[in-house]
Amino acid sequence: MEEAVSDYREFFAGYTAVTAEIEELIRSYVHDRAVNGIFLESFRVRFGALLWMVGERFG
């Protein structure tokens, strides 16, 4: 759970100062969603690539 709190703290630090109140909100969020002291997150991610040839003429 501490690792999750730390990760969230670092994330939000990029947008605002992480005050004691925000830290408590983060801790509360993680604590409320932890099961047996373990906080899990899952993500769905899609990756794509756009490729082109430089210097080639088409058509």
PyMOL commands that set and color helices and strands:
alter all, ss='L'
color gray80, all
select helices_A, chain A and resi 2-13+20-33
alter helices_A, ss='H'
color red, helices_A
deselect
rebuild
show_as cartoon
